[in-house]
Amino acid sequence: MKNKTISIGNSEGFVLVAALLIMLVLTILGIATTTNTSIELQIASNDKVNKKTYFEAEAGAALGTEIIEQSFSCVAGFKETDATNKWADLGGTDIRVYSRDGDYVLYNNARSTSAAVLASKIGDPDKADAAYPKSNLKTSGTDDEETGYLYFEAKTMVQIGGALQMTAGYEGKGKSAGQGGVAKVIDVYSQFAGQTESQTTIAMGWRHLVGTEDPSACQY
C-alpha cells in the first residue's frame, strides 16, 4: 500500500480570488461615491433654484411698490395695450398690468378684502393685478415657467396724529384738522413660480401718503 500525501499549503488560485474581492470592493466604493456625488449635485441644483425663486419674488415685491407709485402718479391711468383682454403693457418694460374693474388707476378707489378672499386670489393668475416677465406668460391650460404675479389690496387710513375736531360754531372755535394726514396702505403679495415647480410668495406692506402724488413722474 502506498501512502498519499496531501498538501494543505497549496495556494494556487488565491491571487485570482483576492483580485476579484478587491475589484468588488472598489466597484462598490465607486458606485457609492458616484451616487453620493449625484445626490449632492441635485441638492445644490435644487438649492440654487429655490434661492433664485425667493430672490425673484422679493424683487417682485419691490417692483410692486414702483407700480403702485406710478399708478398714483399717472392720473389718467396706464395706457391700455389690449382693449379686448384688458391689460396694459408698461412701455419699455416686460411688465403687464391688468385692469381692475375696467380701470387702470388701480388704487385711487381703495377697496379692502377679507383675508379669506385675498388668500383665494393669490396663486390664481387670472386674479393677479400684474405679471412679469410678460414674455414668459403662457396660453391658457399650460404651466407657467419662471413667471411672477403681483396681487394688491389697499385700504385708506388716517395717520397717527390725524383727526378732525368740530366744535359748535357759537363757541367761536370752528373746526381744525390734525396734521397726521391720510395714507393709502397697500398689501403687496409677490408670487414667483420658478423651475422644477419651485414657488415663493412674499408679502409686504406699502404706505402711500395721500397728497404726495406727482403727475410729472408718470412714465406710462
PyMOL commands that place a pseudoatom at each C-alpha (Angstrom):
pseudoatom trace, name=CA, resn=MET, resi=1, chain=A, elem=C, hetatm=0, pos=[0.000, 0.000, 0.000]
pseudoatom trace, name=CA, resn=LYS, resi=2, chain=A, elem=C, hetatm=0, pos=[1.301, 3.417, -0.979]
pseudoatom trace, name=CA, resn=ASN, resi=3, chain=A, elem=C, hetatm=0, pos=[0.802, 6.468, 1.247]
pseudoatom trace, name=CA, resn=LYS, resi=4, chain=A, elem=C, hetatm=0, pos=[-0.813, 9.533, -0.454]
pseudoatom trace, name=CA, resn=THR, resi=5, chain=A, elem=C, hetatm=0, pos=[0.469, 12.868, 0.713]
pseudoatom trace, name=CA, resn=ILE, resi=6, chain=A, elem=C, hetatm=0, pos=[-1.974, 15.816, 0.729]
pseudoatom trace, name=CA, resn=SER, resi=7, chain=A, elem=C, hetatm=0, pos=[-0.536, 19.317, 0.947]
pseudoatom trace, name=CA, resn=ILE, resi=8, chain=A, elem=C, hetatm=0, pos=[-2.740, 21.797, 2.805]
pseudoatom trace, name=CA, resn=GLY, resi=9, chain=A, elem=C, hetatm=0, pos=[-0.484, 24.739, 1.956]
pseudoatom trace, name=CA, resn=ASN, resi=10, chain=A, elem=C, hetatm=0, pos=[-1.332, 24.838, -1.730]
pseudoatom trace, name=CA, resn=SER, resi=11, chain=A, elem=C, hetatm=0, pos=[-2.200, 28.499, -2.626]
pseudoatom trace, name=CA, resn=GLU, resi=12, chain=A, elem=C, hetatm=0, pos=[-2.978, 28.030, -6.291]
pseudoatom trace, name=CA, resn=GLY, resi=13, chain=A, elem=C, hetatm=0, pos=[-5.934, 30.340, -7.295]
pseudoatom trace, name=CA, resn=PHE, resi=14, chain=A, elem=C, hetatm=0, pos=[-5.694, 32.569, -4.231]
pseudoatom trace, name=CA, resn=VAL, resi=15, chain=A, elem=C, hetatm=0, pos=[-4.392, 35.576, -6.182]
pseudoatom trace, name=CA, resn=LEU, resi=16, chain=A, elem=C, hetatm=0, pos=[-7.359, 35.406, -8.569]
pseudoatom trace, name=CA, resn=VAL, resi=17, chain=A, elem=C, hetatm=0, pos=[-9.877, 35.256, -5.713]
pseudoatom trace, name=CA, resn=ALA, resi=18, chain=A, elem=C, hetatm=0, pos=[-8.156, 38.129, -3.878]
pseudoatom trace, name=CA, resn=ALA, resi=19, chain=A, elem=C, hetatm=0, pos=[-8.123, 40.230, -7.032]
pseudoatom trace, name=CA, resn=LEU, resi=20, chain=A, elem=C, hetatm=0, pos=[-11.837, 39.614, -7.572]
pseudoatom trace, name=CA, resn=LEU, resi=21, chain=A, elem=C, hetatm=0, pos=[-12.603, 40.586, -3.982]
pseudoatom trace, name=CA, resn=ILE, resi=22, chain=A, elem=C, hetatm=0, pos=[-10.575, 43.793, -4.291]
pseudoatom trace, name=CA, resn=MET, resi=23, chain=A, elem=C, hetatm=0, pos=[-12.324, 44.656, -7.567]
pseudoatom trace, name=CA, resn=LEU, resi=24, chain=A, elem=C, hetatm=0, pos=[-15.686, 44.047, -5.909]
pseudoatom trace, name=CA, resn=VAL, resi=25, chain=A, elem=C, hetatm=0, pos=[-14.843, 46.367, -3.019]
pseudoatom trace, name=CA, resn=LEU, resi=26, chain=A, elem=C, hetatm=0, pos=[-13.543, 49.057, -5.375]
pseudoatom trace, name=CA, resn=THR, resi=27, chain=A, elem=C, hetatm=0, pos=[-16.682, 48.757, -7.538]
pseudoatom trace, name=CA, resn=ILE, resi=28, chain=A, elem=C, hetatm=0, pos=[-18.925, 49.176, -4.503]
pseudoatom trace, name=CA, resn=LEU, resi=29, chain=A, elem=C, hetatm=0, pos=[-16.911, 52.194, -3.352]
pseudoatom trace, name=CA, resn=GLY, resi=30, chain=A, elem=C, hetatm=0, pos=[-17.069, 53.695, -6.847]
pseudoatom trace, name=CA, resn=ILE, resi=31, chain=A, elem=C, hetatm=0, pos=[-20.832, 53.242, -7.082]
pseudoatom trace, name=CA, resn=ALA, resi=32, chain=A, elem=C, hetatm=0, pos=[-21.332, 54.736, -3.611]
pseudoatom trace, name=CA, resn=THR, resi=33, chain=A, elem=C, hetatm=0, pos=[-19.118, 57.726, -4.447]
pseudoatom trace, name=CA, resn=THR, resi=34, chain=A, elem=C, hetatm=0, pos=[-20.879, 58.338, -7.765]
pseudoatom trace, name=CA, resn=THR, resi=35, chain=A, elem=C, hetatm=0, pos=[-24.307, 58.087, -6.140]
pseudoatom trace, name=CA, resn=ASN, resi=36, chain=A, elem=C, hetatm=0, pos=[-23.315, 60.442, -3.333]
pseudoatom trace, name=CA, resn=THR, resi=37, chain=A, elem=C, hetatm=0, pos=[-21.889, 62.956, -5.831]
pseudoatom trace, name=CA, resn=SER, resi=38, chain=A, elem=C, hetatm=0, pos=[-25.068, 62.805, -7.900]
pseudoatom trace, name=CA, resn=ILE, resi=39, chain=A, elem=C, hetatm=0, pos=[-27.226, 63.414, -4.825]
pseudoatom trace, name=CA, resn=GLU, resi=40, chain=A, elem=C, hetatm=0, pos=[-25.056, 66.337, -3.743]
pseudoatom trace, name=CA, resn=LEU, resi=41, chain=A, elem=C, hetatm=0, pos=[-25.324, 67.874, -7.218]
pseudoatom trace, name=CA, resn=GLN, resi=42, chain=A, elem=C, hetatm=0, pos=[-29.121, 67.527, -7.121]
pseudoatom trace, name=CA, resn=ILE, resi=43, chain=A, elem=C, hetatm=0, pos=[-29.250, 69.152, -3.680]
pseudoatom trace, name=CA, resn=ALA, resi=44, chain=A, elem=C, hetatm=0, pos=[-27.057, 72.033, -4.869]
pseudoatom trace, name=CA, resn=SER, resi=45, chain=A, elem=C, hetatm=0, pos=[-29.166, 72.452, -8.004]
pseudoatom trace, name=CA, resn=ASN, resi=46, chain=A, elem=C, hetatm=0, pos=[-32.429, 72.497, -6.038]
pseudoatom trace, name=CA, resn=ASP, resi=47, chain=A, elem=C, hetatm=0, pos=[-30.979, 74.957, -3.535]
pseudoatom trace, name=CA, resn=LYS, resi=48, chain=A, elem=C, hetatm=0, pos=[-29.923, 77.234, -6.402]
pseudoatom trace, name=CA, resn=VAL, resi=49, chain=A, elem=C, hetatm=0, pos=[-33.385, 77.110, -7.964]
pseudoatom trace, name=CA, resn=ASN, resi=50, chain=A, elem=C, hetatm=0, pos=[-35.131, 77.764, -4.629]
pseudoatom trace, name=CA, resn=LYS, resi=51, chain=A, elem=C, hetatm=0, pos=[-32.875, 80.715, -3.813]
pseudoatom trace, name=CA, resn=LYS, resi=52, chain=A, elem=C, hetatm=0, pos=[-33.376, 82.168, -7.291]
pseudoatom trace, name=CA, resn=THR, resi=53, chain=A, elem=C, hetatm=0, pos=[-37.147, 81.818, -6.907]
pseudoatom trace, name=CA, resn=TYR, resi=54, chain=A, elem=C, hetatm=0, pos=[-37.032, 83.513, -3.498]
pseudoatom trace, name=CA, resn=PHE, resi=55, chain=A, elem=C, hetatm=0, pos=[-34.982, 86.485, -4.699]
pseudoatom trace, name=CA, resn=GLU, resi=56, chain=A, elem=C, hetatm=0, pos=[-37.168, 86.842, -7.802]
pseudoatom trace, name=CA, resn=ALA, resi=57, chain=A, elem=C, hetatm=0, pos=[-40.244, 87.020, -5.548]
pseudoatom trace, name=CA, resn=GLU, resi=58, chain=A, elem=C, hetatm=0, pos=[-38.503, 89.545, -3.302]
pseudoatom trace, name=CA, resn=ALA, resi=59, chain=A, elem=C, hetatm=0, pos=[-37.583, 91.668, -6.316]
pseudoatom trace, name=CA, resn=GLY, resi=60, chain=A, elem=C, hetatm=0, pos=[-41.183, 91.354, -7.486]
pseudoatom trace, name=CA, resn=ALA, resi=61, chain=A, elem=C, hetatm=0, pos=[-42.408, 92.890, -4.232]
pseudoatom trace, name=CA, resn=ALA, resi=62, chain=A, elem=C, hetatm=0, pos=[-40.134, 95.884, -4.810]
pseudoatom trace, name=CA, resn=LEU, resi=63, chain=A, elem=C, hetatm=0, pos=[-41.436, 96.070, -8.374]
pseudoatom trace, name=CA, resn=GLY, resi=64, chain=A, elem=C, hetatm=0, pos=[-44.960, 96.116, -6.969]
pseudoatom trace, name=CA, resn=THR, resi=65, chain=A, elem=C, hetatm=0, pos=[-44.226, 99.254, -4.936]
pseudoatom trace, name=CA, resn=GLU, resi=66, chain=A, elem=C, hetatm=0, pos=[-42.990, 101.005, -8.078]
pseudoatom trace, name=CA, resn=ILE, resi=67, chain=A, elem=C, hetatm=0, pos=[-46.179, 100.054, -9.935]
pseudoatom trace, name=CA, resn=ILE, resi=68, chain=A, elem=C, hetatm=0, pos=[-48.199, 101.421, -7.019]
pseudoatom trace, name=CA, resn=GLU, resi=69, chain=A, elem=C, hetatm=0, pos=[-46.420, 104.779, -7.038]
pseudoatom trace, name=CA, resn=GLN, resi=70, chain=A, elem=C, hetatm=0, pos=[-46.682, 105.005, -10.822]
pseudoatom trace, name=CA, resn=SER, resi=71, chain=A, elem=C, hetatm=0, pos=[-50.387, 104.267, -10.526]
pseudoatom trace, name=CA, resn=PHE, resi=72, chain=A, elem=C, hetatm=0, pos=[-50.841, 107.215, -8.178]
pseudoatom trace, name=CA, resn=SER, resi=73, chain=A, elem=C, hetatm=0, pos=[-48.735, 109.491, -10.391]
pseudoatom trace, name=CA, resn=CYS, resi=74, chain=A, elem=C, hetatm=0, pos=[-50.485, 108.524, -13.642]
pseudoatom trace, name=CA, resn=VAL, resi=75, chain=A, elem=C, hetatm=0, pos=[-53.740, 110.385, -13.051]
pseudoatom trace, name=CA, resn=ALA, resi=76, chain=A, elem=C, hetatm=0, pos=[-55.358, 109.114, -16.258]
pseudoatom trace, name=CA, resn=GLY, resi=77, chain=A, elem=C, hetatm=0, pos=[-54.200, 105.558, -15.605]
pseudoatom trace, name=CA, resn=PHE, resi=78, chain=A, elem=C, hetatm=0, pos=[-51.827, 103.379, -17.609]
pseudoatom trace, name=CA, resn=LYS, resi=79, chain=A, elem=C, hetatm=0, pos=[-52.105, 103.376, -21.388]
pseudoatom trace, name=CA, resn=GLU, resi=80, chain=A, elem=C, hetatm=0, pos=[-54.137, 100.338, -22.444]
pseudoatom trace, name=CA, resn=THR, resi=81, chain=A, elem=C, hetatm=0, pos=[-52.363, 97.884, -24.754]
pseudoatom trace, name=CA, resn=ASP, resi=82, chain=A, elem=C, hetatm=0, pos=[-55.124, 95.336, -25.339]
pseudoatom trace, name=CA, resn=ALA, resi=83, chain=A, elem=C, hetatm=0, pos=[-58.697, 96.627, -25.114]
pseudoatom trace, name=CA, resn=THR, resi=84, chain=A, elem=C, hetatm=0, pos=[-60.179, 93.144, -25.568]
pseudoatom trace, name=CA, resn=ASN, resi=85, chain=A, elem=C, hetatm=0, pos=[-58.321, 91.353, -22.795]
pseudoatom trace, name=CA, resn=LYS, resi=86, chain=A, elem=C, hetatm=0, pos=[-57.972, 94.483, -20.670]
pseudoatom trace, name=CA, resn=TRP, resi=87, chain=A, elem=C, hetatm=0, pos=[-54.305, 94.833, -19.918]
pseudoatom trace, name=CA, resn=ALA, resi=88, chain=A, elem=C, hetatm=0, pos=[-51.592, 97.458, -20.179]
pseudoatom trace, name=CA, resn=ASP, resi=89, chain=A, elem=C, hetatm=0, pos=[-48.009, 96.542, -21.063]
pseudoatom trace, name=CA, resn=LEU, resi=90, chain=A, elem=C, hetatm=0, pos=[-45.875, 99.175, -19.390]
pseudoatom trace, name=CA, resn=GLY, resi=91, chain=A, elem=C, hetatm=0, pos=[-43.844, 100.759, -22.164]
pseudoatom trace, name=CA, resn=GLY, resi=92, chain=A, elem=C, hetatm=0, pos=[-40.203, 99.728, -22.413]
pseudoatom trace, name=CA, resn=THR, resi=93, chain=A, elem=C, hetatm=0, pos=[-40.584, 97.019, -19.770]
pseudoatom trace, name=CA, resn=ASP, resi=94, chain=A, elem=C, hetatm=0, pos=[-41.551, 93.365, -19.570]
pseudoatom trace, name=CA, resn=ILE, resi=95, chain=A, elem=C, hetatm=0, pos=[-44.360, 94.117, -17.105]
pseudoatom trace, name=CA, resn=ARG, resi=96, chain=A, elem=C, hetatm=0, pos=[-48.066, 93.655, -17.682]
pseudoatom trace, name=CA, resn=VAL, resi=97, chain=A, elem=C, hetatm=0, pos=[-50.726, 95.340, -15.547]
pseudoatom trace, name=CA, resn=TYR, resi=98, chain=A, elem=C, hetatm=0, pos=[-54.259, 94.002, -15.654]
pseudoatom trace, name=CA, resn=SER, resi=99, chain=A, elem=C, hetatm=0, pos=[-57.373, 96.123, -15.442]
pseudoatom trace, name=CA, resn=ARG, resi=100, chain=A, elem=C, hetatm=0, pos=[-59.089, 96.276, -12.062]
pseudoatom trace, name=CA, resn=ASP, resi=101, chain=A, elem=C, hetatm=0, pos=[-62.811, 96.721, -12.583]
pseudoatom trace, name=CA, resn=GLY, resi=102, chain=A, elem=C, hetatm=0, pos=[-62.078, 98.187, -16.004]
pseudoatom trace, name=CA, resn=ASP, resi=103, chain=A, elem=C, hetatm=0, pos=[-59.793, 100.868, -14.595]
pseudoatom trace, name=CA, resn=TYR, resi=104, chain=A, elem=C, hetatm=0, pos=[-56.005, 101.101, -14.726]
pseudoatom trace, name=CA, resn=VAL, resi=105, chain=A, elem=C, hetatm=0, pos=[-55.900, 103.675, -11.951]
pseudoatom trace, name=CA, resn=LEU, resi=106, chain=A, elem=C, hetatm=0, pos=[-55.671, 100.742, -9.579]
pseudoatom trace, name=CA, resn=TYR, resi=107, chain=A, elem=C, hetatm=0, pos=[-55.596, 102.442, -6.227]
pseudoatom trace, name=CA, resn=ASN, resi=108, chain=A, elem=C, hetatm=0, pos=[-57.473, 105.701, -6.452]
pseudoatom trace, name=CA, resn=ASN, resi=109, chain=A, elem=C, hetatm=0, pos=[-60.527, 103.903, -5.095]
pseudoatom trace, name=CA, resn=ALA, resi=110, chain=A, elem=C, hetatm=0, pos=[-59.116, 101.659, -2.428]
pseudoatom trace, name=CA, resn=ARG, resi=111, chain=A, elem=C, hetatm=0, pos=[-61.028, 98.561, -1.525]
pseudoatom trace, name=CA, resn=SER, resi=112, chain=A, elem=C, hetatm=0, pos=[-60.453, 96.127, 1.296]
pseudoatom trace, name=CA, resn=THR, resi=113, chain=A, elem=C, hetatm=0, pos=[-60.827, 92.384, 1.131]
pseudoatom trace, name=CA, resn=SER, resi=114, chain=A, elem=C, hetatm=0, pos=[-61.134, 89.778, 3.832]
pseudoatom trace, name=CA, resn=ALA, resi=115, chain=A, elem=C, hetatm=0, pos=[-58.153, 87.527, 4.449]
pseudoatom trace, name=CA, resn=ALA, resi=116, chain=A, elem=C, hetatm=0, pos=[-60.081, 84.523, 3.153]
pseudoatom trace, name=CA, resn=VAL, resi=117, chain=A, elem=C, hetatm=0, pos=[-60.990, 86.204, -0.129]
pseudoatom trace, name=CA, resn=LEU, resi=118, chain=A, elem=C, hetatm=0, pos=[-57.474, 87.512, -0.599]
pseudoatom trace, name=CA, resn=ALA, resi=119, chain=A, elem=C, hetatm=0, pos=[-55.997, 84.084, 0.078]
pseudoatom trace, name=CA, resn=SER, resi=120, chain=A, elem=C, hetatm=0, pos=[-58.250, 82.620, -2.608]
pseudoatom trace, name=CA, resn=LYS, resi=121, chain=A, elem=C, hetatm=0, pos=[-56.846, 85.094, -5.144]
pseudoatom trace, name=CA, resn=ILE, resi=122, chain=A, elem=C, hetatm=0, pos=[-53.158, 84.514, -4.524]
pseudoatom trace, name=CA, resn=GLY, resi=123, chain=A, elem=C, hetatm=0, pos=[-51.870, 81.808, -6.821]
pseudoatom trace, name=CA, resn=ASP, resi=124, chain=A, elem=C, hetatm=0, pos=[-54.554, 82.381, -9.454]
pseudoatom trace, name=CA, resn=PRO, resi=125, chain=A, elem=C, hetatm=0, pos=[-53.012, 84.177, -12.477]
pseudoatom trace, name=CA, resn=ASP, resi=126, chain=A, elem=C, hetatm=0, pos=[-56.472, 85.226, -13.654]
pseudoatom trace, name=CA, resn=LYS, resi=127, chain=A, elem=C, hetatm=0, pos=[-56.896, 87.295, -10.476]
pseudoatom trace, name=CA, resn=ALA, resi=128, chain=A, elem=C, hetatm=0, pos=[-53.445, 88.897, -10.471]
pseudoatom trace, name=CA, resn=ASP, resi=129, chain=A, elem=C, hetatm=0, pos=[-53.057, 92.666, -10.752]
pseudoatom trace, name=CA, resn=ALA, resi=130, chain=A, elem=C, hetatm=0, pos=[-49.736, 92.461, -12.603]
pseudoatom trace, name=CA, resn=ALA, resi=131, chain=A, elem=C, hetatm=0, pos=[-47.362, 89.879, -14.067]
pseudoatom trace, name=CA, resn=TYR, resi=132, chain=A, elem=C, hetatm=0, pos=[-43.725, 89.732, -15.152]
pseudoatom trace, name=CA, resn=PRO, resi=133, chain=A, elem=C, hetatm=0, pos=[-41.983, 88.960, -17.385]
pseudoatom trace, name=CA, resn=LYS, resi=134, chain=A, elem=C, hetatm=0, pos=[-44.831, 89.074, -19.878]
pseudoatom trace, name=CA, resn=SER, resi=135, chain=A, elem=C, hetatm=0, pos=[-42.677, 87.235, -22.437]
pseudoatom trace, name=CA, resn=ASN, resi=136, chain=A, elem=C, hetatm=0, pos=[-42.982, 84.107, -20.246]
pseudoatom trace, name=CA, resn=LEU, resi=137, chain=A, elem=C, hetatm=0, pos=[-46.761, 84.154, -19.924]
pseudoatom trace, name=CA, resn=LYS, resi=138, chain=A, elem=C, hetatm=0, pos=[-48.222, 81.001, -21.414]
pseudoatom trace, name=CA, resn=THR, resi=139, chain=A, elem=C, hetatm=0, pos=[-51.505, 80.348, -23.111]
pseudoatom trace, name=CA, resn=SER, resi=140, chain=A, elem=C, hetatm=0, pos=[-54.445, 79.035, -21.115]
pseudoatom trace, name=CA, resn=GLY, resi=141, chain=A, elem=C, hetatm=0, pos=[-54.065, 75.468, -19.892]
pseudoatom trace, name=CA, resn=THR, resi=142, chain=A, elem=C, hetatm=0, pos=[-50.254, 75.411, -19.813]
pseudoatom trace, name=CA, resn=ASP, resi=143, chain=A, elem=C, hetatm=0, pos=[-47.892, 75.713, -16.879]
pseudoatom trace, name=CA, resn=ASP, resi=144, chain=A, elem=C, hetatm=0, pos=[-46.010, 78.934, -16.278]
pseudoatom trace, name=CA, resn=GLU, resi=145, chain=A, elem=C, hetatm=0, pos=[-42.239, 78.781, -16.033]
pseudoatom trace, name=CA, resn=GLU, resi=146, chain=A, elem=C, hetatm=0, pos=[-40.283, 81.466, -14.209]
pseudoatom trace, name=CA, resn=THR, resi=147, chain=A, elem=C, hetatm=0, pos=[-43.171, 83.901, -14.004]
pseudoatom trace, name=CA, resn=GLY, resi=148, chain=A, elem=C, hetatm=0, pos=[-44.078, 86.367, -11.268]
pseudoatom trace, name=CA, resn=TYR, resi=149, chain=A, elem=C, hetatm=0, pos=[-47.555, 87.532, -10.281]
pseudoatom trace, name=CA, resn=LEU, resi=150, chain=A, elem=C, hetatm=0, pos=[-48.455, 90.509, -8.099]
pseudoatom trace, name=CA, resn=TYR, resi=151, chain=A, elem=C, hetatm=0, pos=[-51.597, 90.949, -6.023]
pseudoatom trace, name=CA, resn=PHE, resi=152, chain=A, elem=C, hetatm=0, pos=[-52.529, 94.244, -4.363]
pseudoatom trace, name=CA, resn=GLU, resi=153, chain=A, elem=C, hetatm=0, pos=[-55.122, 95.089, -1.746]
pseudoatom trace, name=CA, resn=ALA, resi=154, chain=A, elem=C, hetatm=0, pos=[-55.474, 98.622, -0.392]
pseudoatom trace, name=CA, resn=LYS, resi=155, chain=A, elem=C, hetatm=0, pos=[-57.238, 100.493, 2.350]
pseudoatom trace, name=CA, resn=THR, resi=156, chain=A, elem=C, hetatm=0, pos=[-57.374, 104.127, 3.382]
pseudoatom trace, name=CA, resn=MET, resi=157, chain=A, elem=C, hetatm=0, pos=[-56.457, 105.036, 6.923]
pseudoatom trace, name=CA, resn=VAL, resi=158, chain=A, elem=C, hetatm=0, pos=[-55.916, 108.169, 8.985]
pseudoatom trace, name=CA, resn=GLN, resi=159, chain=A, elem=C, hetatm=0, pos=[-52.326, 108.605, 10.077]
pseudoatom trace, name=CA, resn=ILE, resi=160, chain=A, elem=C, hetatm=0, pos=[-51.310, 108.887, 13.707]
pseudoatom trace, name=CA, resn=GLY, resi=161, chain=A, elem=C, hetatm=0, pos=[-51.953, 112.470, 14.717]
pseudoatom trace, name=CA, resn=GLY, resi=162, chain=A, elem=C, hetatm=0, pos=[-54.557, 112.968, 12.024]
pseudoatom trace, name=CA, resn=ALA, resi=163, chain=A, elem=C, hetatm=0, pos=[-58.017, 113.871, 13.205]
pseudoatom trace, name=CA, resn=LEU, resi=164, chain=A, elem=C, hetatm=0, pos=[-60.920, 116.191, 12.558]
pseudoatom trace, name=CA, resn=GLN, resi=165, chain=A, elem=C, hetatm=0, pos=[-62.361, 118.025, 15.513]
pseudoatom trace, name=CA, resn=MET, resi=166, chain=A, elem=C, hetatm=0, pos=[-65.528, 120.026, 15.103]
pseudoatom trace, name=CA, resn=THR, resi=167, chain=A, elem=C, hetatm=0, pos=[-66.896, 122.245, 17.793]
pseudoatom trace, name=CA, resn=ALA, resi=168, chain=A, elem=C, hetatm=0, pos=[-70.003, 124.306, 17.982]
pseudoatom trace, name=CA, resn=GLY, resi=169, chain=A, elem=C, hetatm=0, pos=[-69.828, 127.466, 15.948]
pseudoatom trace, name=CA, resn=TYR, resi=170, chain=A, elem=C, hetatm=0, pos=[-71.145, 129.565, 18.751]
pseudoatom trace, name=CA, resn=GLU, resi=171, chain=A, elem=C, hetatm=0, pos=[-68.044, 128.689, 20.766]
pseudoatom trace, name=CA, resn=GLY, resi=172, chain=A, elem=C, hetatm=0, pos=[-66.012, 130.503, 18.171]
pseudoatom trace, name=CA, resn=LYS, resi=173, chain=A, elem=C, hetatm=0, pos=[-63.637, 127.600, 17.710]
pseudoatom trace, name=CA, resn=GLY, resi=174, chain=A, elem=C, hetatm=0, pos=[-64.775, 126.499, 14.283]
pseudoatom trace, name=CA, resn=LYS, resi=175, chain=A, elem=C, hetatm=0, pos=[-63.058, 123.302, 13.096]
pseudoatom trace, name=CA, resn=SER, resi=176, chain=A, elem=C, hetatm=0, pos=[-59.500, 122.128, 12.847]
pseudoatom trace, name=CA, resn=ALA, resi=177, chain=A, elem=C, hetatm=0, pos=[-57.689, 119.160, 11.316]
pseudoatom trace, name=CA, resn=GLY, resi=178, chain=A, elem=C, hetatm=0, pos=[-54.857, 117.165, 12.801]
pseudoatom trace, name=CA, resn=GLN, resi=179, chain=A, elem=C, hetatm=0, pos=[-51.556, 117.123, 10.946]
pseudoatom trace, name=CA, resn=GLY, resi=180, chain=A, elem=C, hetatm=0, pos=[-51.172, 113.362, 10.574]
pseudoatom trace, name=CA, resn=GLY, resi=181, chain=A, elem=C, hetatm=0, pos=[-52.773, 113.217, 7.157]
pseudoatom trace, name=CA, resn=VAL, resi=182, chain=A, elem=C, hetatm=0, pos=[-54.297, 110.299, 5.315]
pseudoatom trace, name=CA, resn=ALA, resi=183, chain=A, elem=C, hetatm=0, pos=[-52.490, 107.329, 3.808]
pseudoatom trace, name=CA, resn=LYS, resi=184, chain=A, elem=C, hetatm=0, pos=[-53.293, 104.511, 1.446]
pseudoatom trace, name=CA, resn=VAL, resi=185, chain=A, elem=C, hetatm=0, pos=[-51.928, 101.281, 2.898]
pseudoatom trace, name=CA, resn=ILE, resi=186, chain=A, elem=C, hetatm=0, pos=[-51.366, 98.599, 0.285]
pseudoatom trace, name=CA, resn=ASP, resi=187, chain=A, elem=C, hetatm=0, pos=[-50.628, 94.940, 0.911]
pseudoatom trace, name=CA, resn=VAL, resi=188, chain=A, elem=C, hetatm=0, pos=[-48.309, 93.627, -1.799]
pseudoatom trace, name=CA, resn=TYR, resi=189, chain=A, elem=C, hetatm=0, pos=[-48.196, 89.900, -2.446]
pseudoatom trace, name=CA, resn=SER, resi=190, chain=A, elem=C, hetatm=0, pos=[-45.490, 88.754, -4.817]
pseudoatom trace, name=CA, resn=GLN, resi=191, chain=A, elem=C, hetatm=0, pos=[-45.560, 85.165, -6.017]
pseudoatom trace, name=CA, resn=PHE, resi=192, chain=A, elem=C, hetatm=0, pos=[-42.885, 83.756, -8.293]
pseudoatom trace, name=CA, resn=ALA, resi=193, chain=A, elem=C, hetatm=0, pos=[-43.060, 80.357, -9.966]
pseudoatom trace, name=CA, resn=GLY, resi=194, chain=A, elem=C, hetatm=0, pos=[-39.622, 79.042, -10.862]
pseudoatom trace, name=CA, resn=GLN, resi=195, chain=A, elem=C, hetatm=0, pos=[-38.195, 75.930, -12.427]
pseudoatom trace, name=CA, resn=THR, resi=196, chain=A, elem=C, hetatm=0, pos=[-38.883, 72.403, -11.161]
pseudoatom trace, name=CA, resn=GLU, resi=197, chain=A, elem=C, hetatm=0, pos=[-42.178, 73.599, -9.659]
pseudoatom trace, name=CA, resn=SER, resi=198, chain=A, elem=C, hetatm=0, pos=[-40.452, 75.826, -7.092]
pseudoatom trace, name=CA, resn=GLN, resi=199, chain=A, elem=C, hetatm=0, pos=[-42.595, 78.661, -5.787]
pseudoatom trace, name=CA, resn=THR, resi=200, chain=A, elem=C, hetatm=0, pos=[-42.196, 81.502, -3.304]
pseudoatom trace, name=CA, resn=THR, resi=201, chain=A, elem=C, hetatm=0, pos=[-44.751, 84.026, -2.040]
pseudoatom trace, name=CA, resn=ILE, resi=202, chain=A, elem=C, hetatm=0, pos=[-43.658, 87.185, -0.232]
pseudoatom trace, name=CA, resn=ALA, resi=203, chain=A, elem=C, hetatm=0, pos=[-45.986, 89.647, 1.485]
pseudoatom trace, name=CA, resn=MET, resi=204, chain=A, elem=C, hetatm=0, pos=[-45.071, 93.217, 2.336]
pseudoatom trace, name=CA, resn=GLY, resi=205, chain=A, elem=C, hetatm=0, pos=[-46.858, 96.445, 3.200]
pseudoatom trace, name=CA, resn=TRP, resi=206, chain=A, elem=C, hetatm=0, pos=[-46.509, 99.793, 1.447]
pseudoatom trace, name=CA, resn=ARG, resi=207, chain=A, elem=C, hetatm=0, pos=[-47.743, 103.141, 2.708]
pseudoatom trace, name=CA, resn=HIS, resi=208, chain=A, elem=C, hetatm=0, pos=[-48.508, 105.995, 0.328]
pseudoatom trace, name=CA, resn=LEU, resi=209, chain=A, elem=C, hetatm=0, pos=[-49.193, 109.435, 1.768]
pseudoatom trace, name=CA, resn=VAL, resi=210, chain=A, elem=C, hetatm=0, pos=[-52.157, 110.998, 0.030]
pseudoatom trace, name=CA, resn=GLY, resi=211, chain=A, elem=C, hetatm=0, pos=[-51.198, 114.343, -1.472]
pseudoatom trace, name=CA, resn=THR, resi=212, chain=A, elem=C, hetatm=0, pos=[-47.639, 113.391, -2.415]
pseudoatom trace, name=CA, resn=GLU, resi=213, chain=A, elem=C, hetatm=0, pos=[-48.566, 112.320, -5.955]
pseudoatom trace, name=CA, resn=ASP, resi=214, chain=A, elem=C, hetatm=0, pos=[-46.502, 113.812, -8.774]
pseudoatom trace, name=CA, resn=PRO, resi=215, chain=A, elem=C, hetatm=0, pos=[-48.187, 113.623, -12.209]
pseudoatom trace, name=CA, resn=SER, resi=216, chain=A, elem=C, hetatm=0, pos=[-44.924, 114.687, -13.869]
pseudoatom trace, name=CA, resn=ALA, resi=217, chain=A, elem=C, hetatm=0, pos=[-43.356, 111.436, -12.606]
pseudoatom trace, name=CA, resn=CYS, resi=218, chain=A, elem=C, hetatm=0, pos=[-45.785, 109.283, -14.615]
pseudoatom trace, name=CA, resn=GLN, resi=219, chain=A, elem=C, hetatm=0, pos=[-43.785, 107.171, -17.068]
pseudoatom trace, name=CA, resn=TYR, resi=220, chain=A, elem=C, hetatm=0, pos=[-46.609, 105.089, -18.526]
for i in range(1, 220): cmd.bond("trace and resi %d" % i, "trace and resi %d" % (i + 1))
show_as sticks, trace
zoom trace
